[in-house]
Amino acid sequence: MHLKAIAAEQVIKTTFTFPPGYNTITSLDPDCNDTNSSVHPGAAEICDGLDNDCNGLIDIVDAGGIVCGMATSEGQSFTLTAPAGKVFTSVDFASYGTPSGTCGNFTLGSCNASTTMSVIEPLVGGQNSVTLTQDYQLFGDPCFGVSKRLYVQARYTDFVPVSQTYYADADGDGFGNPAVTVVNCDVTAPVGYVSNNNDCDDTNYSIHPGAAEIGQNGIDDNCNGQVDELPYCTPVIEYPCDMWISNTTIGSINNTTEQPTVCTAGGYTDFSGSISTIAAPASTVNYSLTALGNGYQYGDIYNDYNNDGNFDGADETVATFTVQFLCFTANFLFEAVMHIHNDNCSKKDYDIAIHAYGVCPVNGPDINIQGNAIDIARFDFSTSVEDSTEFGTAASNTTVSKTYTIQNPGSETLEIYGIQLFIYDGTLQFDITTQPASTVLPGSSTTFTVAFSPEGSGLRFAYVRVNSDDCDEPYYDFAIEGTAESGLFSTLNLSVFLEGLYLGNGQMLAAMDESGPHWGTGIADKITVELHDMSNYANIIWSESNVDLTTGGSASVMVPSNYNGSYYLTVKHRNSIETVSMNPVSFSTGPISYDFDLPAKAHGNNLLLMTDGRWVIYGGDVNQDGLFDAGDLIETDNDAANNVTGYVISDVNGDGIVNADDIAIIGINASDFVAKIAP
């Protein structure tokens, strides 16, 4: 096809249609075998005699990697070191200027020396270890006056053959011996070998994972690490999961188990040979089961004295057992059923019902809870302001706290086991912020505090539960309630530019530290916003610190709506002059917007005109005394002489380096006698 341009401005377009079986070019790496869909660049290399990943190597992969280094100031050095025996073969990234990102994800910045790669590659290539130094004399200065960095990412190669380990199967049971191996790149295992290493005895065909365990032969037949374990029934826990056997005592055995995390986890299942007891002929062995939880507990006891897995044999002797009742709650009827089994897990030989009734001792601890010196009855689920169970209406993102008193009018020490919150509205906006003492002496008291931190709007409620050893009131429940109300704030939108960070065209530099933007991309710095009494400026009505100021000069802050008068609006910054609105600003209705964009907007016209016509707040009040003077100059000059870097107050222009540029800003404002002007 021949194409001829008619004129310089003419655009010639040609449309190509790919024939069937062809497609657009999606990679610069060609397919090395277009007849096999599993062979292409990026495929996994396997042992099959093919170059699966099209890297020019058969059954060999490149296990190499990358090493990165970064310097952030002139004269700073870093060392790139490949693993022992390896050398760097290429440089993936090199930039002297304003690169960003992390190792493996470096990107070029707006400033980059075009000579960086050509300088770095011959220094790194073929080296196992090389030290590089950030030096503008090597690369030239691509952007005068801008703080520069040097980021380098180098790559080393490590060609490793793909291999497969096979394990000897001498007894032919299909399970391999982990101690006898052969390593090659065969697709199938050699004769007499398998791909697994799970056999625990490769001389006996009958011993392997999954084989039946034979009792009393002294052999781990199924390779599970246990010898002669017997086919006991597996205990289970009936729903709900809060019922379980917590302790078993059999003769000298005293073994404790924890509450299961799921119902299907089973019950007490420890049959390990490491836990045993000795029963002499004609002796008595006592059994004791401890059941915990709510409701009914079932304890199943098996006796197999000769370890043959048969609980019904003629050689088994009769055993006795003891059931212990531990009373935790009074005035309650406890009922349980004991099941005594044989070796048929589905058959119950005996079902024995047992009952117990708990009563409280005559003398003991007692619990009473008060709010605002008023008794709160147990199970009182109505709320009131009088006893502090009603928190009232609170604005979103504020906190209201109430303190409650736990009294012990009893004759014994009261033990407090903790406080729980049952958040029935599901919003989790109540919290226990102060816990009570763990013990309360007779006639004494302790306190705890509940905080209400609402979000959104609407009714919020919860139940408080105090757990103690009071016999007849082991848990003491009562309700608390509050109302969240949103919209109790007014939004204040500000437009502010800072001289030190101003770049021009309505943009500021993000204040830097050694690693980059200190507050993140898009945030120039933090400011403090204050509302001052219009009649007495010294009286600060409200303030908010650490307010984000964007690089575009905007800031927003939420002001509680109860501040609905008129106030002087003040902006403070860590090294700029305190600047005040020309007149009081009305906060009667929101949202409120205020721009420090003209001298008439600042008290005493205290703004600086930049070359692009933008008005900014004066920068360089390093010691925040409201003046530009020798105090600011001395502190900044000392830091510059000591090569101080990072996010520091003397870095007036925010470039992360204290130097003559910062001193110049302060010096000009000092010579012009700039100072804070306030009502």
C-alpha positions as CSV (number, residue, x, y, z in Angstrom):
1,M,0.0,0.0,0.0
2,H,1.4,3.4,-0.9
3,L,0.1,6.6,0.8
4,K,0.9,10.1,-0.3
5,A,0.3,13.3,1.9
6,I,-1.4,16.1,0.0
7,A,-0.7,18.9,2.5
8,A,1.0,19.2,5.9
9,E,-2.3,19.7,7.7
10,Q,-4.0,16.8,6.0
11,V,-4.6,13.7,8.2
12,I,-4.5,10.3,6.4
13,K,-6.4,7.4,8.1
14,T,-6.1,3.8,7.1
15,T,-8.3,1.0,8.6
16,F,-6.9,-2.5,9.0
17,T,-9.2,-5.6,9.4
18,F,-7.4,-8.6,10.9
19,P,-8.2,-11.9,9.2
20,P,-9.7,-14.9,11.1
21,G,-7.2,-16.4,13.5
22,Y,-5.3,-13.2,14.0
23,N,-5.5,-10.5,16.6
24,T,-4.0,-7.1,17.6
25,I,-0.5,-7.1,19.0
26,T,-0.9,-7.1,22.8
27,S,2.7,-7.8,23.9
28,L,6.2,-7.2,22.6
29,D,7.1,-10.8,23.7
30,P,6.4,-13.2,20.8
31,D,4.7,-16.6,21.3
32,C,7.4,-19.3,20.9
33,N,4.9,-22.1,20.1
34,D,1.6,-21.0,18.6
35,T,0.3,-24.6,18.4
36,N,0.2,-25.0,22.1
37,S,-2.1,-22.7,24.2
38,S,-0.2,-23.6,27.4
39,V,3.1,-22.2,26.0
40,H,3.4,-18.4,26.0
41,P,5.3,-15.6,27.8
42,G,4.3,-15.5,31.4
43,A,3.2,-19.2,31.6
44,A,4.5,-21.3,34.5
45,E,7.6,-23.4,33.7
46,I,7.0,-27.1,34.5
47,C,9.0,-30.3,34.0
48,D,7.8,-31.3,30.5
49,G,10.8,-30.8,28.2
50,L,9.2,-27.6,26.8
51,D,10.0,-23.9,27.1
52,N,6.7,-23.1,28.7
53,D,7.4,-19.4,29.5
54,C,9.2,-18.6,26.2
55,N,12.3,-17.3,28.0
56,G,14.6,-19.4,25.7
57,L,15.3,-21.9,28.5
58,I,13.8,-25.4,28.8
59,D,12.7,-26.5,32.3
60,I,14.6,-23.6,33.8
61,V,13.1,-20.5,35.5
62,D,14.5,-17.1,36.4
63,A,14.3,-16.8,40.2
64,G,16.0,-13.5,40.2
65,G,14.7,-10.3,41.8
66,I,15.1,-6.6,42.3
67,V,17.1,-4.4,44.7
68,C,16.2,-0.7,45.3
69,G,18.0,2.3,46.8
70,M,16.9,5.9,47.5
71,A,18.8,9.0,48.4
72,T,16.9,12.2,49.4
73,S,19.6,14.8,49.7
74,E,22.8,15.8,47.9
75,G,25.8,13.8,49.0
76,Q,23.7,11.0,50.5
77,S,24.7,7.5,49.4
78,F,23.1,4.0,49.3
79,T,24.4,0.5,48.4
80,L,22.7,-2.0,46.1
81,T,23.7,-5.6,46.9
82,A,22.6,-8.7,45.0
83,P,22.6,-12.2,46.7
84,A,26.0,-13.9,47.0
85,G,27.1,-15.2,43.6
86,K,24.7,-13.0,41.7
87,V,25.3,-9.8,39.7
88,F,23.1,-7.1,38.4
89,T,22.1,-7.6,34.8
90,S,19.8,-4.6,34.2
91,V,18.5,-1.3,35.6
92,D,14.7,-1.1,35.6
93,F,14.4,2.4,36.9
94,A,16.7,5.4,37.6
95,S,15.7,9.0,38.2
96,Y,17.5,12.0,39.6
97,G,14.8,14.6,40.2
98,T,11.4,14.2,42.0
99,P,10.6,10.5,41.6
100,S,8.0,8.9,43.9
101,G,6.7,5.5,44.9
102,T,8.1,2.4,46.6
103,C,10.5,-0.4,45.5
104,G,8.9,-2.1,42.5
105,N,6.5,0.8,41.9
106,F,8.7,3.8,41.3
107,T,7.4,6.5,39.0
108,L,9.0,9.6,37.4
109,G,8.1,13.0,38.8
110,S,7.7,16.3,37.0
111,C,11.5,16.8,37.4
112,N,13.9,14.2,36.0
113,A,17.4,14.3,34.7
114,S,17.4,12.6,31.3
115,T,21.0,11.4,31.8
116,T,20.2,9.4,34.9
117,M,19.8,6.0,33.2
118,S,22.9,6.4,31.0
119,V,25.0,7.3,34.1
120,I,23.7,4.5,36.4
121,E,23.6,1.5,34.0
122,P,27.4,1.2,33.5
123,L,28.0,1.7,37.2
124,V,25.6,-1.1,38.2
125,G,25.8,-3.7,35.4
126,G,27.8,-6.8,36.2
127,Q,28.3,-5.8,39.8
128,N,27.3,-7.8,42.9
129,S,27.4,-4.7,45.1
130,V,27.7,-1.0,44.2
131,T,27.5,2.2,46.2
132,L,25.8,5.2,44.5
133,T,25.8,8.8,45.6
134,Q,23.3,11.6,44.8
135,D,25.4,14.3,43.1
136,Y,24.1,16.9,40.7
137,Q,27.5,17.0,39.0
138,L,26.9,13.4,37.7
139,F,23.5,14.1,36.3
140,G,23.2,17.8,35.8
141,D,20.5,19.9,37.5
142,P,17.1,19.3,35.8
143,C,15.2,21.7,38.0
144,F,17.1,24.4,39.8
145,G,15.9,25.3,43.2
146,V,13.8,22.2,43.7
147,S,14.8,19.6,46.3
148,K,15.8,16.4,44.4
149,R,16.1,12.7,45.1
150,L,17.8,9.7,43.4
151,Y,15.8,6.5,43.1
152,V,17.3,3.4,41.5
153,Q,15.9,-0.1,40.9
154,A,18.3,-2.8,39.6
155,R,17.6,-6.4,38.7
156,Y,19.7,-9.6,39.0
157,T,19.0,-13.0,37.4
158,D,19.1,-16.5,39.0
159,F,18.4,-19.4,36.6
160,V,17.1,-22.4,38.5
161,P,16.2,-25.8,37.0
162,V,12.6,-26.9,37.6
163,S,12.6,-30.2,39.5
164,Q,10.3,-32.8,41.1
165,T,11.1,-34.9,44.2
166,Y,9.9,-38.5,44.3
167,Y,9.9,-40.8,47.3
168,A,10.7,-44.5,47.5
169,D,7.8,-46.9,48.0
170,A,9.6,-50.1,48.8
171,D,6.5,-51.9,50.2
172,G,4.3,-50.9,47.3
173,D,1.4,-49.5,49.4
174,G,1.3,-46.3,47.5
175,F,2.9,-44.2,50.2
176,G,6.5,-42.9,50.0
177,N,9.4,-43.0,52.5
178,P,10.4,-39.4,53.3
179,A,14.0,-40.5,53.9
180,V,14.7,-42.0,50.5
181,T,14.3,-39.6,47.5
182,V,15.2,-39.0,43.9
183,V,15.1,-35.5,42.3
184,N,14.6,-35.1,38.5
185,C,12.5,-33.5,35.9
186,D,10.5,-36.5,34.9
187,V,6.8,-36.0,34.3
188,T,6.0,-39.4,35.9
189,A,7.6,-41.0,39.0
190,P,10.3,-43.5,38.4
191,V,9.5,-47.2,39.0
192,G,9.4,-47.9,42.8
193,Y,8.8,-44.2,43.7
194,V,5.7,-42.0,44.4
195,S,5.1,-38.3,44.7
196,N,4.0,-38.3,48.4
197,N,6.1,-38.9,51.6
198,N,3.4,-40.0,54.0
199,D,4.5,-43.6,54.9
200,C,5.8,-44.1,58.4
201,D,7.1,-47.7,57.7
202,D,8.1,-48.5,54.2
203,T,8.9,-52.1,55.0
204,N,5.3,-53.2,55.8
205,Y,2.5,-53.0,53.2
206,S,-0.2,-52.9,55.9
207,I,1.2,-49.8,57.6
208,H,0.2,-46.5,55.9
209,P,-2.2,-43.6,56.3
210,G,-5.8,-44.8,56.3
211,A,-5.0,-48.3,57.5
212,A,-7.1,-49.8,60.3
213,E,-5.5,-49.4,63.8
214,I,-5.0,-52.8,65.5
215,G,-5.1,-52.7,69.3
216,Q,-2.3,-53.9,71.5
217,N,0.2,-54.6,68.7
218,G,2.5,-51.8,69.7
219,I,2.4,-50.3,66.1
220,D,1.1,-47.1,64.7
221,D,-0.8,-48.8,61.9
222,N,-2.4,-45.7,60.4
223,C,0.7,-43.4,60.7
224,N,-1.2,-40.8,62.7
225,G,1.5,-40.5,65.4
226,Q,-0.4,-42.6,68.0
227,V,0.1,-46.3,68.9
228,D,-2.9,-48.6,69.5
229,E,-5.5,-45.8,69.8
230,L,-8.9,-47.4,70.2
231,P,-12.2,-46.7,68.4
232,Y,-13.9,-44.9,71.2
233,C,-17.0,-43.0,70.5
234,T,-16.5,-39.3,69.8
235,P,-18.3,-37.1,72.3
236,V,-20.5,-34.3,71.0
237,I,-22.0,-31.2,72.5
238,E,-25.7,-30.6,72.2
239,Y,-26.8,-27.2,71.0
240,P,-26.3,-24.5,72.5
241,C,-22.5,-24.4,72.7
242,D,-22.5,-22.9,76.2
243,M,-22.8,-26.4,77.9
244,W,-19.6,-28.4,78.2
245,I,-17.6,-30.7,80.6
246,S,-15.0,-28.5,82.0
247,N,-13.1,-31.0,84.2
248,T,-12.6,-34.7,84.6
249,T,-11.1,-36.4,87.6
250,I,-10.3,-40.1,87.5
251,G,-8.1,-41.3,90.3
252,S,-4.9,-39.4,90.0
253,I,-6.0,-37.7,86.7
254,N,-7.2,-34.2,87.0
255,N,-7.7,-32.8,83.5
256,T,-9.3,-29.5,82.4
257,T,-10.8,-28.5,79.0
258,E,-11.9,-25.2,77.7
259,Q,-15.3,-24.2,76.3
260,P,-15.5,-25.2,72.6
261,T,-15.6,-22.5,70.0
262,V,-18.2,-24.3,67.8
263,C,-20.9,-26.9,68.6
264,T,-19.3,-29.4,66.2
265,A,-15.9,-29.3,68.0
266,G,-16.9,-32.2,70.3
267,G,-16.7,-32.5,74.0
268,Y,-14.1,-33.9,76.3
269,T,-12.0,-36.0,73.9
270,D,-8.5,-36.4,75.4
271,F,-7.7,-40.1,75.3
272,S,-3.9,-39.6,75.0
273,G,-1.7,-42.2,76.7
274,S,0.2,-39.4,78.4
275,I,-2.8,-39.0,80.8
276,S,-3.3,-42.1,82.9
277,T,-3.9,-43.5,86.4
278,I,-3.1,-46.7,88.1
279,A,-5.9,-48.9,89.6
280,A,-4.7,-51.7,91.9
281,P,-6.7,-54.9,92.0
282,A,-9.8,-54.7,94.2
283,S,-9.3,-50.9,94.5
284,T,-11.8,-48.2,94.0
285,V,-11.3,-45.4,91.4
286,N,-13.5,-42.3,91.8
287,Y,-14.7,-40.4,88.8
288,S,-15.7,-36.7,89.0
289,L,-17.2,-34.6,86.2
290,T,-17.5,-30.8,86.4
291,A,-20.1,-29.4,84.0
292,L,-20.4,-25.7,83.2
293,G,-22.8,-23.6,81.2
294,N,-26.5,-23.0,81.2
295,G,-29.4,-25.5,81.3
296,Y,-28.7,-29.3,81.2
297,Q,-25.4,-31.0,81.1
298,Y,-24.8,-34.6,80.0
299,G,-21.8,-36.6,81.1
300,D,-21.0,-39.9,79.3
301,I,-18.5,-42.2,81.1
302,Y,-16.8,-45.2,79.4
303,N,-14.7,-47.9,81.2
304,D,-12.2,-50.0,79.3
305,Y,-9.8,-51.3,81.8
306,N,-7.9,-53.7,79.5
307,N,-7.6,-51.3,76.6
308,D,-9.2,-53.5,74.0
309,G,-11.8,-51.0,72.8
310,N,-14.6,-53.1,74.1
311,F,-16.6,-51.7,77.0
312,D,-18.9,-54.7,77.3
313,G,-16.4,-57.6,77.7
314,A,-16.5,-60.2,80.5
315,D,-13.1,-59.0,81.6
316,E,-14.4,-55.5,82.4
317,T,-15.1,-54.7,86.1
318,V,-17.8,-52.6,87.5
319,A,-16.9,-48.9,88.1
320,T,-18.4,-46.3,90.3
321,F,-18.5,-42.5,89.7
322,T,-19.4,-39.3,91.5
323,V,-21.3,-36.4,90.1
324,Q,-20.6,-33.1,91.8
325,F,-23.1,-30.2,91.9
326,L,-21.5,-26.7,92.0
327,C,-24.2,-24.1,92.8
328,F,-23.6,-20.6,91.2
329,T,-27.2,-19.3,91.4
330,A,-29.7,-19.5,94.2
331,N,-33.5,-20.0,94.0
332,F,-33.2,-22.0,90.9
333,L,-33.9,-25.7,90.2
334,F,-31.1,-27.4,88.3
335,E,-31.9,-30.5,86.4
336,A,-29.7,-33.0,84.5
337,V,-29.8,-36.4,82.9
338,M,-26.8,-38.8,83.2
339,H,-26.3,-41.3,80.3
340,I,-24.3,-44.4,80.9
341,H,-23.2,-46.1,77.6
342,N,-21.8,-49.3,76.4
343,D,-19.6,-49.6,73.3
344,N,-22.5,-49.1,71.0
345,C,-22.4,-45.3,70.6
346,S,-26.1,-45.1,69.5
347,K,-27.5,-47.1,72.5
348,K,-28.0,-45.8,76.0
349,D,-28.1,-48.4,78.7
350,Y,-29.2,-46.1,81.5
351,D,-30.8,-42.6,81.8
352,I,-30.7,-41.2,85.3
353,A,-32.4,-37.9,86.0
354,I,-30.9,-35.8,88.8
355,H,-32.1,-32.5,90.4
356,A,-30.6,-29.9,92.7
357,Y,-31.9,-26.6,94.1
358,G,-29.6,-23.8,95.0
359,V,-30.1,-21.6,98.1
360,C,-28.2,-18.6,99.4
361,P,-26.2,-18.6,102.7
362,V,-27.6,-16.5,105.5
363,N,-24.6,-14.2,105.5
364,G,-22.9,-13.0,102.3
365,P,-22.2,-10.1,100.0
366,D,-25.0,-8.0,98.6
367,I,-25.2,-5.7,95.6
368,N,-27.1,-2.4,95.0
369,I,-26.6,0.1,92.2
370,Q,-27.3,3.8,92.2
371,G,-27.3,6.6,89.7
372,N,-27.3,10.1,90.9
373,A,-27.7,8.7,94.5
374,I,-31.0,7.1,93.5
375,D,-31.4,3.3,93.6
376,I,-31.7,1.5,90.2
377,A,-33.6,-1.7,90.6
378,R,-32.4,-4.9,89.1
379,F,-34.1,-5.6,85.8
380,D,-35.3,-1.9,85.6
381,F,-35.6,-1.4,81.9
382,S,-37.3,2.0,82.1
383,T,-35.0,5.0,82.0
384,S,-35.1,8.4,83.8
385,V,-33.1,11.5,84.1
386,E,-33.2,11.3,87.9
387,D,-31.2,8.1,88.2
388,S,-28.9,9.0,85.2
389,T,-30.1,6.1,83.0
390,E,-31.5,8.7,80.6
391,F,-28.6,10.4,78.8
392,G,-30.9,12.9,77.0
393,T,-30.2,14.3,73.5
394,A,-26.6,14.6,72.4
395,A,-25.1,16.0,69.2
396,S,-23.3,13.6,66.9
397,N,-19.6,13.3,67.5
398,T,-19.9,14.5,71.1
399,T,-19.7,12.5,74.3
400,V,-22.0,12.4,77.3
401,S,-20.8,10.4,80.4
402,K,-22.7,9.1,83.4
403,T,-21.2,7.6,86.6
404,Y,-22.9,4.8,88.6
405,T,-22.2,3.5,92.1
406,I,-22.0,-0.1,93.1
407,Q,-22.7,-0.5,96.9
408,N,-22.2,-3.6,99.1
409,P,-24.7,-3.5,102.0
410,G,-23.9,-7.1,102.8
411,S,-21.7,-8.7,105.5
412,E,-19.0,-10.2,103.2
413,T,-16.7,-8.8,100.6
414,L,-18.4,-8.4,97.2
415,E,-16.4,-9.6,94.1
416,I,-17.1,-7.8,90.9
417,Y,-16.4,-10.0,87.9
418,G,-16.9,-7.3,85.2
419,I,-19.4,-5.2,83.4
420,Q,-21.0,-6.0,80.0
421,L,-23.0,-3.9,77.6
422,F,-25.7,-5.6,75.6
423,I,-26.2,-3.2,72.7
424,Y,-29.7,-4.1,71.6
425,D,-30.0,-1.2,69.1
426,G,-26.9,-2.6,67.3
427,T,-25.1,0.8,66.9
428,L,-22.4,0.3,69.6
429,Q,-22.5,3.9,70.7
430,F,-22.3,3.3,74.5
431,D,-19.0,2.3,76.1
432,I,-17.6,1.5,79.6
433,T,-14.9,4.1,80.0
434,T,-14.1,3.5,83.7
435,Q,-14.2,0.1,85.3
436,P,-15.2,-0.5,89.0
437,A,-12.9,-2.0,91.6
438,S,-12.8,-5.8,91.6
439,T,-13.7,-6.0,95.3
440,V,-16.0,-4.0,97.5
441,L,-15.8,-4.3,101.3
442,P,-19.0,-4.5,103.4
443,G,-20.5,-1.1,103.7
444,S,-18.3,0.3,100.9
445,S,-18.8,1.2,97.3
446,T,-17.1,1.7,93.9
447,T,-18.0,3.4,90.7
448,F,-18.0,2.9,87.0
449,T,-18.6,5.3,84.0
450,V,-20.6,4.8,80.8
451,A,-20.0,7.1,77.9
452,F,-22.5,7.9,75.1
453,S,-20.8,8.9,71.9
454,P,-23.6,9.2,69.3
455,E,-23.4,9.1,65.6
456,G,-26.2,9.9,63.1
457,S,-29.6,10.5,64.6
458,G,-32.3,8.6,66.5
459,L,-32.9,6.7,69.7
460,R,-30.0,4.7,71.1
461,F,-30.3,2.2,74.0
462,A,-28.4,-0.6,75.7
463,Y,-28.6,-2.9,78.7
464,V,-25.9,-2.8,81.4
465,R,-25.0,-6.0,83.2
466,V,-22.9,-6.1,86.3
467,N,-21.6,-9.6,87.2
468,S,-20.7,-10.3,90.8
469,D,-20.7,-13.1,93.5
470,D,-24.0,-11.9,95.0
471,C,-25.7,-15.2,95.5
472,D,-29.2,-14.2,94.5
473,E,-28.3,-11.4,92.1
474,P,-25.2,-12.7,90.2
475,Y,-26.0,-10.5,87.3
476,Y,-27.6,-7.1,87.8
477,D,-29.2,-5.7,84.6
478,F,-30.7,-2.3,83.9
479,A,-31.4,-0.2,80.7
480,I,-29.8,3.1,79.6
481,E,-31.0,5.3,76.8
482,G,-30.0,8.4,74.8
483,T,-31.0,10.2,71.6
484,A,-28.5,11.1,68.9
485,E,-29.1,14.2,66.9
486,S,-27.2,15.1,63.8
487,G,-27.1,18.6,62.1
488,L,-25.9,20.3,65.3
489,F,-22.9,21.7,63.5
490,S,-22.3,24.4,60.9
491,T,-19.8,24.0,58.2
492,L,-17.1,26.7,57.9
493,N,-15.4,26.8,54.5
494,L,-12.1,28.8,54.3
495,S,-9.9,30.0,51.5
496,V,-6.3,30.6,52.7
497,F,-2.9,30.7,51.0
498,L,0.4,30.7,52.9
499,E,3.4,32.7,51.6
500,G,6.0,30.1,52.5
501,L,4.3,27.3,50.6
502,Y,2.8,29.3,47.7
503,L,3.9,28.1,44.2
504,G,1.7,30.4,42.1
505,N,-1.4,30.0,40.0
506,G,-3.5,29.2,43.1
507,Q,-1.4,26.2,44.3
508,M,0.7,25.5,47.3
509,L,3.5,23.0,47.9
510,A,2.6,20.1,50.2
511,A,5.0,20.5,53.2
512,M,7.7,18.0,52.9
513,D,9.7,15.7,55.3
514,E,12.6,13.4,54.4
515,S,10.2,10.9,52.7
516,G,7.9,13.2,50.8
517,P,4.7,15.1,51.6
518,H,4.4,15.1,55.4
519,W,0.6,15.0,55.5
520,G,0.1,13.1,52.2
521,T,-0.7,14.1,48.6
522,G,-3.0,17.2,48.3
523,I,-2.5,18.5,51.9
524,A,-0.3,21.6,52.1
525,D,-0.2,21.7,55.9
526,K,-2.3,21.9,59.1
527,I,-3.8,25.1,60.5
528,T,-5.7,26.1,63.6
529,V,-9.1,27.9,63.3
530,E,-10.3,30.1,66.2
531,L,-13.5,32.1,67.0
532,H,-12.8,35.2,69.2
533,D,-15.2,37.3,71.2
534,M,-16.1,40.3,69.2
535,S,-16.1,42.5,72.3
536,N,-12.8,41.1,73.8
537,Y,-10.5,39.6,71.2
538,A,-8.4,38.0,74.0
539,N,-11.3,35.7,74.8
540,I,-11.2,32.6,72.6
541,I,-14.8,31.3,72.2
542,W,-14.0,28.1,70.2
543,S,-11.0,26.6,68.4
544,E,-10.1,23.6,66.3
545,S,-6.5,22.5,65.6
546,N,-5.0,20.2,63.0
547,V,-7.4,21.3,60.3
548,D,-6.3,20.1,56.8
549,L,-5.4,22.9,54.4
550,T,-5.3,21.6,50.8
551,T,-2.7,22.6,48.3
552,G,-5.5,24.5,46.5
553,G,-5.9,26.7,49.6
554,S,-9.2,25.4,50.9
555,A,-10.1,24.2,54.4
556,S,-13.3,23.0,56.1
557,V,-14.2,22.7,59.7
558,M,-17.4,21.8,61.7
559,V,-18.4,24.4,64.2
560,P,-21.0,23.4,66.9
561,S,-24.2,25.2,66.1
562,N,-24.5,26.6,69.6
563,Y,-21.9,29.1,68.5
564,N,-24.4,31.1,66.5
565,G,-23.3,34.7,67.2
566,S,-20.7,36.9,65.4
567,Y,-17.0,36.3,66.1
568,Y,-13.6,37.4,64.8
569,L,-12.2,34.5,62.7
570,T,-8.6,33.8,63.3
571,V,-6.2,31.5,61.3
572,K,-2.9,30.3,62.8
573,H,-0.1,28.3,61.1
574,R,3.1,26.8,62.6
575,N,5.4,29.4,61.0
576,S,3.0,32.1,59.5
577,I,1.8,35.2,61.1
578,E,-1.5,35.0,63.0
579,T,-4.2,36.6,60.7
580,V,-7.7,37.8,61.8
581,S,-10.8,38.6,59.8
582,M,-11.4,42.3,59.1
583,N,-14.8,42.3,60.9
584,P,-16.7,39.8,63.1
585,V,-18.2,37.0,61.0
586,S,-21.9,35.9,61.6
587,F,-22.5,32.2,62.4
588,S,-26.2,32.6,62.8
589,T,-26.9,30.4,59.7
590,G,-24.7,27.9,58.0
591,P,-22.8,27.0,56.0
592,I,-20.3,29.9,56.5
593,S,-17.7,30.7,53.9
594,Y,-14.8,33.2,54.3
595,D,-11.9,33.9,51.9
596,F,-8.7,35.7,52.9
597,D,-8.3,36.8,49.3
598,L,-8.2,40.6,49.6
599,P,-6.6,43.1,52.1
600,A,-10.1,44.2,53.0
601,K,-10.8,40.7,54.4
602,A,-7.9,40.8,56.9
603,H,-7.6,42.9,60.0
604,G,-5.2,45.8,59.3
605,N,-5.1,44.7,55.6
606,N,-2.5,42.3,56.8
607,L,-2.0,40.2,53.6
608,L,0.9,40.0,51.1
609,L,0.3,40.4,47.3
610,M,2.1,37.7,45.2
611,T,3.3,38.3,41.6
612,D,0.3,36.4,40.2
613,G,-2.1,38.7,41.9
614,R,-3.0,36.3,44.7
615,W,-3.1,37.6,48.4
616,V,-1.5,35.3,51.0
617,I,-0.8,35.2,54.7
618,Y,2.8,36.4,55.6
619,G,5.2,33.5,56.3
620,G,8.2,33.2,58.6
621,D,7.0,33.8,62.2
622,V,9.1,30.8,63.3
623,N,8.9,31.5,67.0
624,Q,5.2,32.5,66.8
625,D,5.6,35.7,68.8
626,G,3.6,37.8,66.3
627,L,6.7,39.5,64.9
628,F,9.3,39.0,62.1
629,D,12.6,39.8,63.8
630,A,16.0,38.5,64.9
631,G,14.5,35.7,66.9
632,D,13.1,34.1,63.8
633,L,16.3,34.7,61.8
634,I,18.6,33.3,64.5
635,E,16.6,30.0,64.9
636,T,16.4,29.5,61.1
637,D,20.0,30.5,60.5
638,N,21.2,28.0,63.1
639,D,19.2,25.2,61.6
640,A,20.5,26.0,58.1
641,A,24.1,25.9,59.4
642,N,23.4,22.5,60.9
643,N,21.9,21.2,57.7
644,V,18.6,20.4,59.4
645,T,16.1,18.7,57.2
646,G,12.5,17.3,57.5
647,Y,9.2,18.7,58.7
648,V,10.5,21.4,61.0
649,I,9.2,24.8,62.0
650,S,12.2,26.7,60.6
651,D,11.5,25.2,57.1
652,V,9.4,28.2,56.0
653,N,9.0,27.2,52.4
654,G,8.1,23.6,53.2
655,D,10.7,21.9,50.9
656,G,12.1,19.7,53.7
657,I,15.4,21.6,53.9
658,V,16.3,24.6,56.1
659,N,18.5,26.9,54.0
660,A,19.0,30.5,52.6
661,D,15.6,30.4,50.9
662,D,13.8,30.2,54.3
663,I,16.1,33.0,55.7
664,A,15.3,35.2,52.7
665,I,11.5,35.1,53.4
666,I,12.0,36.0,57.0
667,G,14.5,38.8,56.2
668,I,12.2,40.5,53.7
669,N,9.2,40.5,56.1
670,A,11.4,41.6,59.0
671,S,12.7,44.6,57.0
672,D,9.1,45.6,56.1
673,F,8.3,45.5,59.9
674,V,5.4,43.0,59.3
675,A,3.7,41.9,62.5
676,K,0.4,40.5,63.8
677,I,-2.5,42.9,63.7
678,A,-5.5,42.0,65.9
679,P,-8.5,43.9,67.2
